[in-house]
Amino acid sequence: MEYFWPPQLTFATLVIIYLISCALVGLYGRDRLLGFWGFFILSYIVSPFFTLLFLVITSTRRTSN
């Protein structure tokens, strides 16, 4: 089986996709208690899928006026 791309480029592409997924989860959670960076780091450590699932299940942070 022949590779069209070098394996390093494929790995780099997967890492970039993973980091973009973490950033998207962070953007989704930016209005929550942990904010963008908290959810970005949490999704980087755990997994973007499970962190996004947690965000969808839990409610948003309520602000008092």
Contacts in CASP RR format, 6 or more apart in sequence:
PFRMAT RR
TARGET T0000
AUTHOR 0000-0000-0000
METHOD contacts of the structure
MODEL  1
MEYFWPPQLTFATLVIIYLISCALVGLYGRDRLLGFWGFFILSYIVSPFF
TLLFLVITSTRRTSN
3 10 0 8 1.000
5 13 0 8 1.000
18 48 0 8 1.000
19 44 0 8 1.000
21 43 0 8 1.000
21 48 0 8 1.000
22 40 0 8 1.000
22 43 0 8 1.000
22 44 0 8 1.000
22 48 0 8 1.000
23 40 0 8 1.000
24 48 0 8 1.000
25 39 0 8 1.000
25 40 0 8 1.000
25 43 0 8 1.000
25 48 0 8 1.000
25 51 0 8 1.000
25 52 0 8 1.000
25 55 0 8 1.000
26 35 0 8 1.000
26 36 0 8 1.000
26 37 0 8 1.000
26 38 0 8 1.000
26 39 0 8 1.000
26 40 0 8 1.000
26 43 0 8 1.000
27 36 0 8 1.000
28 39 0 8 1.000
28 52 0 8 1.000
28 55 0 8 1.000
29 35 0 8 1.000
29 36 0 8 1.000
29 39 0 8 1.000
29 55 0 8 1.000
30 36 0 8 1.000
30 39 0 8 1.000
31 60 0 8 1.000
31 61 0 8 1.000
32 39 0 8 1.000
32 55 0 8 1.000
32 58 0 8 1.000
32 60 0 8 1.000
32 61 0 8 1.000
33 61 0 8 1.000
34 42 0 8 1.000
39 51 0 8 1.000
39 55 0 8 1.000
42 51 0 8 1.000
43 50 0 8 1.000
43 51 0 8 1.000
43 52 0 8 1.000
END
